[in-house]
Amino acid sequence: MEGLGLALAIGIVFGLAAFGGALGASLVISRTIEGVARQPEARGNLMGLMFLGMGLVEAIPIIAVAVGFILYGRLG
């Protein structure tokens, strides 16, 4: 029974990591597009901040996937 619970936990970790990363990335990009639409002259600054924000947003799902692989290693 412990193996089944761990397998479910791995699936949930991977699923939530993918969902959270996609949601965060879409919010960052949509806000950047809104900012560029309002102030086209600030495009360079906004794009730089967007890439920084995307890196921070994607760090959490990458860590979650690493945790999922650690759990997967304990499953076998």
PyMOL commands that set and color helices and strands:
alter all, ss='L'
color gray80, all
select helices_A, chain A and resi 2-38+40-75
alter helices_A, ss='H'
color red, helices_A
deselect
rebuild
show_as cartoon
